[in-house]
Amino acid sequence: MQGDLSTILVAIDSVETLLESAWKSWPYILSILISGGGLLFSFLAFKEAGKAKSAAKEAGQTVKIATITIELSEISQKLDKLLPKINFNEARDLLTEISRRLRRLVSPYADDEGLERNVQALLDSLSSARTSLNNVKPEGASIETDAPYAVYYAIQNEFSDINDCIADLLGLFEMKNLDNGGHNVKQQT
């Protein structure tokens, strides 16, 4: 037992001597410096990757908003071309198309602090247009032949309101795009 203890003490002493000499050797010091440098560069690369991820998200948001503004502009141009000779079926199809497209575009922003009131105004205008159009729905003797421009006059104000809401949203989305996707957009009244 005594011999085992002395063997262990000799082994510990030789490890201590080896470590003391290792700390004083240049290759050991150089390997520690290189390892520390590698650790530092790994940490810096990790931080840069986080910044790159954030920049990619902002770029994606910018592209998404740009796409939305293009689609809103197309819908607005379509509404600008509303003709007085429009019949009920054409008006219904147009309203259905723009309603579907607008709802798809703005629904992700319904709870956005800077856009929620404008999105709700647009949805209200779409609902009002649907009601106005249903009020001139032809039944029996066609209202379209009795009053040829009845459909146009019934929906022109509501379609104009929809177009105004689209213009407001276009401005807000463009501002949001200038803010690099930030959510600090001021709400227009």
C-alpha positions as a Markdown table, in Angstrom:
| # | Residue | x | y | z |
|---|---|---|---|---|
| 1 | Met | 0.0 | 0.0 | 0.0 |
| 2 | Gln | 2.9 | 2.3 | 0.9 |
| 3 | Gly | 4.4 | 1.5 | -2.5 |
| 4 | Asp | 1.3 | 2.4 | -4.4 |
| 5 | Leu | 1.1 | 5.8 | -2.7 |
| 6 | Ser | 4.7 | 6.6 | -3.5 |
| 7 | Thr | 4.1 | 5.6 | -7.1 |
| 8 | Ile | 1.1 | 7.9 | -7.3 |
| 9 | Leu | 3.0 | 10.8 | -5.8 |
| 10 | Val | 5.9 | 10.3 | -8.2 |
| 11 | Ala | 3.4 | 10.2 | -11.1 |
| 12 | Ile | 1.8 | 13.5 | -9.9 |
| 13 | Asp | 5.2 | 15.1 | -9.5 |
| 14 | Ser | 6.2 | 14.1 | -13.1 |
| 15 | Val | 2.9 | 15.5 | -14.5 |
| 16 | Glu | 3.5 | 18.8 | -12.7 |
| 17 | Thr | 7.1 | 19.0 | -14.0 |
| 18 | Leu | 5.8 | 18.2 | -17.6 |
| 19 | Leu | 3.1 | 21.0 | -17.3 |
| 20 | Glu | 5.7 | 23.5 | -16.0 |
| 21 | Ser | 8.0 | 22.8 | -18.9 |
| 22 | Ala | 5.0 | 22.9 | -21.3 |
| 23 | Trp | 4.0 | 26.3 | -20.2 |
| 24 | Lys | 7.5 | 27.6 | -20.9 |
| 25 | Ser | 7.7 | 26.1 | -24.4 |
| 26 | Trp | 7.0 | 28.2 | -27.5 |
| 27 | Pro | 5.0 | 25.6 | -29.4 |
| 28 | Tyr | 2.6 | 25.2 | -26.5 |
| 29 | Ile | 2.1 | 28.9 | -26.1 |
| 30 | Leu | 1.7 | 29.3 | -29.8 |
| 31 | Ser | -1.0 | 26.5 | -29.9 |
| 32 | Ile | -2.9 | 28.3 | -27.1 |
| 33 | Leu | -2.8 | 31.6 | -29.0 |
| 34 | Ile | -3.9 | 29.9 | -32.2 |
| 35 | Ser | -6.8 | 28.1 | -30.4 |
| 36 | Gly | -7.8 | 31.4 | -28.7 |
| 37 | Gly | -7.7 | 33.2 | -32.1 |
| 38 | Gly | -9.8 | 30.4 | -33.6 |
| 39 | Leu | -12.4 | 30.8 | -30.8 |
| 40 | Leu | -12.5 | 34.5 | -31.3 |
| 41 | Phe | -13.0 | 34.2 | -35.0 |
| 42 | Ser | -15.7 | 31.6 | -34.5 |
| 43 | Phe | -17.5 | 34.0 | -32.1 |
| 44 | Leu | -17.2 | 36.9 | -34.6 |
| 45 | Ala | -18.5 | 34.7 | -37.4 |
| 46 | Phe | -21.5 | 33.7 | -35.3 |
| 47 | Lys | -22.3 | 37.4 | -34.7 |
| 48 | Glu | -21.9 | 38.2 | -38.4 |
| 49 | Ala | -24.2 | 35.3 | -39.3 |
| 50 | Gly | -26.9 | 36.8 | -37.0 |
| 51 | Lys | -26.5 | 40.2 | -38.7 |
| 52 | Ala | -26.7 | 38.5 | -42.1 |
| 53 | Lys | -29.9 | 36.7 | -41.1 |
| 54 | Ser | -31.4 | 39.9 | -39.9 |
| 55 | Ala | -30.5 | 41.6 | -43.2 |
| 56 | Ala | -32.0 | 38.8 | -45.2 |
| 57 | Lys | -35.3 | 39.1 | -43.3 |
| 58 | Glu | -35.3 | 42.8 | -44.0 |
| 59 | Ala | -34.6 | 42.2 | -47.7 |
| 60 | Gly | -37.4 | 39.7 | -47.8 |
| 61 | Gln | -39.8 | 42.1 | -46.2 |
| 62 | Thr | -38.8 | 44.8 | -48.6 |
| 63 | Val | -39.4 | 42.5 | -51.6 |
| 64 | Lys | -42.8 | 41.4 | -50.2 |
| 65 | Ile | -43.9 | 45.0 | -49.7 |
| 66 | Ala | -42.7 | 46.0 | -53.2 |
| 67 | Thr | -44.8 | 43.1 | -54.6 |
| 68 | Ile | -47.8 | 44.2 | -52.6 |
| 69 | Thr | -47.5 | 47.8 | -53.8 |
| 70 | Ile | -47.3 | 46.6 | -57.4 |
| 71 | Glu | -50.4 | 44.5 | -57.0 |
| 72 | Leu | -52.3 | 47.3 | -55.3 |
| 73 | Ser | -51.4 | 49.6 | -58.2 |
| 74 | Glu | -52.7 | 47.1 | -60.7 |
| 75 | Ile | -56.0 | 46.9 | -58.9 |
| 76 | Ser | -56.2 | 50.7 | -58.6 |
| 77 | Gln | -55.7 | 51.0 | -62.3 |
| 78 | Lys | -58.4 | 48.5 | -63.0 |
| 79 | Leu | -60.8 | 50.5 | -60.8 |
| 80 | Asp | -59.9 | 53.7 | -62.7 |
| 81 | Lys | -61.1 | 52.1 | -65.9 |
| 82 | Leu | -64.7 | 51.5 | -64.6 |
| 83 | Leu | -67.0 | 52.3 | -67.5 |
| 84 | Pro | -70.5 | 53.7 | -67.2 |
| 85 | Lys | -71.8 | 50.9 | -69.5 |
| 86 | Ile | -70.9 | 48.2 | -67.0 |
| 87 | Asn | -73.6 | 45.7 | -66.4 |
| 88 | Phe | -74.4 | 43.8 | -63.2 |
| 89 | Asn | -72.4 | 40.6 | -64.1 |
| 90 | Glu | -69.3 | 42.5 | -65.1 |
| 91 | Ala | -69.5 | 44.6 | -61.9 |
| 92 | Arg | -70.1 | 41.5 | -59.8 |
| 93 | Asp | -67.1 | 39.7 | -61.4 |
| 94 | Leu | -64.9 | 42.8 | -61.0 |
| 95 | Leu | -65.9 | 43.2 | -57.3 |
| 96 | Thr | -65.3 | 39.5 | -56.6 |
| 97 | Glu | -61.9 | 39.6 | -58.2 |
| 98 | Ile | -60.6 | 42.8 | -56.5 |
| 99 | Ser | -62.1 | 41.7 | -53.2 |
| 100 | Arg | -60.3 | 38.4 | -53.3 |
| 101 | Arg | -57.0 | 40.0 | -54.3 |
| 102 | Leu | -57.2 | 42.8 | -51.8 |
| 103 | Arg | -58.1 | 40.6 | -48.9 |
| 104 | Arg | -55.2 | 38.3 | -49.8 |
| 105 | Leu | -52.8 | 41.2 | -49.9 |
| 106 | Val | -53.9 | 43.1 | -46.7 |
| 107 | Ser | -54.9 | 40.3 | -44.4 |
| 108 | Pro | -51.4 | 39.7 | -43.0 |
| 109 | Tyr | -51.4 | 43.4 | -42.0 |
| 110 | Ala | -54.9 | 43.5 | -40.3 |
| 111 | Asp | -53.3 | 43.6 | -36.9 |
| 112 | Asp | -50.3 | 45.8 | -37.8 |
| 113 | Glu | -50.4 | 48.8 | -35.6 |
| 114 | Gly | -49.7 | 51.3 | -38.4 |
| 115 | Leu | -52.1 | 49.7 | -40.9 |
| 116 | Glu | -55.0 | 48.2 | -39.1 |
| 117 | Arg | -57.3 | 51.2 | -39.4 |
| 118 | Asn | -56.6 | 51.5 | -43.1 |
| 119 | Val | -57.1 | 47.8 | -43.7 |
| 120 | Gln | -60.4 | 47.9 | -41.9 |
| 121 | Ala | -61.5 | 50.9 | -43.9 |
| 122 | Leu | -60.7 | 49.0 | -47.1 |
| 123 | Leu | -62.7 | 45.9 | -45.9 |
| 124 | Asp | -65.6 | 48.2 | -45.0 |
| 125 | Ser | -65.5 | 49.8 | -48.5 |
| 126 | Leu | -65.6 | 46.3 | -50.1 |
| 127 | Ser | -68.6 | 45.4 | -48.0 |
| 128 | Ser | -70.4 | 48.6 | -48.8 |
| 129 | Ala | -69.7 | 48.1 | -52.6 |
| 130 | Arg | -71.2 | 44.5 | -52.3 |
| 131 | Thr | -74.3 | 45.9 | -50.6 |
| 132 | Ser | -74.7 | 48.7 | -53.3 |
| 133 | Leu | -74.3 | 46.2 | -56.1 |
| 134 | Asn | -76.8 | 43.8 | -54.6 |
| 135 | Asn | -79.3 | 46.7 | -54.4 |
| 136 | Val | -79.3 | 46.9 | -58.2 |
| 137 | Lys | -79.3 | 43.1 | -58.9 |
| 138 | Pro | -81.5 | 42.5 | -61.9 |
| 139 | Glu | -84.7 | 40.7 | -61.2 |
| 140 | Gly | -87.6 | 40.0 | -63.6 |
| 141 | Ala | -87.7 | 43.1 | -65.8 |
| 142 | Ser | -84.1 | 44.1 | -65.9 |
| 143 | Ile | -83.0 | 47.2 | -64.1 |
| 144 | Glu | -80.2 | 47.4 | -66.7 |
| 145 | Thr | -82.6 | 48.0 | -69.5 |
| 146 | Asp | -84.9 | 50.4 | -67.5 |
| 147 | Ala | -82.0 | 52.5 | -66.3 |
| 148 | Pro | -78.9 | 51.7 | -68.4 |
| 149 | Tyr | -76.3 | 53.2 | -66.1 |
| 150 | Ala | -78.0 | 52.1 | -62.8 |
| 151 | Val | -75.2 | 49.6 | -62.0 |
| 152 | Tyr | -72.5 | 52.2 | -62.6 |
| 153 | Tyr | -74.1 | 54.9 | -60.5 |
| 154 | Ala | -74.9 | 52.4 | -57.7 |
| 155 | Ile | -71.2 | 51.4 | -57.4 |
| 156 | Gln | -69.1 | 54.3 | -58.5 |
| 157 | Asn | -68.9 | 56.0 | -55.1 |
| 158 | Glu | -68.0 | 52.7 | -53.4 |
| 159 | Phe | -65.4 | 51.8 | -56.0 |
| 160 | Ser | -64.0 | 55.3 | -55.6 |
| 161 | Asp | -63.8 | 54.7 | -51.8 |
| 162 | Ile | -62.0 | 51.4 | -52.4 |
| 163 | Asn | -59.6 | 53.1 | -54.7 |
| 164 | Asp | -59.0 | 55.8 | -52.1 |
| 165 | Cys | -58.3 | 53.1 | -49.5 |
| 166 | Ile | -55.9 | 51.5 | -51.9 |
| 167 | Ala | -54.1 | 54.8 | -52.4 |
| 168 | Asp | -53.7 | 55.2 | -48.6 |
| 169 | Leu | -52.4 | 51.7 | -48.2 |
| 170 | Leu | -49.9 | 52.3 | -51.1 |
| 171 | Gly | -48.5 | 55.3 | -49.3 |
| 172 | Leu | -48.2 | 53.4 | -46.1 |
| 173 | Phe | -46.6 | 50.4 | -47.7 |
| 174 | Glu | -44.2 | 52.7 | -49.5 |
| 175 | Met | -43.3 | 54.4 | -46.2 |
| 176 | Lys | -42.9 | 51.0 | -44.6 |
| 177 | Asn | -40.6 | 50.0 | -47.4 |
| 178 | Leu | -38.5 | 53.1 | -46.8 |
| 179 | Asp | -38.3 | 52.2 | -43.1 |
| 180 | Asn | -36.7 | 48.9 | -44.2 |
| 181 | Gly | -39.7 | 46.9 | -43.1 |
| 182 | Gly | -40.0 | 48.6 | -39.7 |
| 183 | His | -43.3 | 48.7 | -38.0 |
| 184 | Asn | -43.1 | 52.4 | -37.1 |
| 185 | Val | -45.4 | 53.6 | -39.8 |
| 186 | Lys | -47.7 | 56.5 | -38.8 |
| 187 | Gln | -51.3 | 56.0 | -39.6 |
| 188 | Gln | -53.0 | 58.3 | -42.0 |
| 189 | Thr | -56.4 | 59.7 | -41.2 |
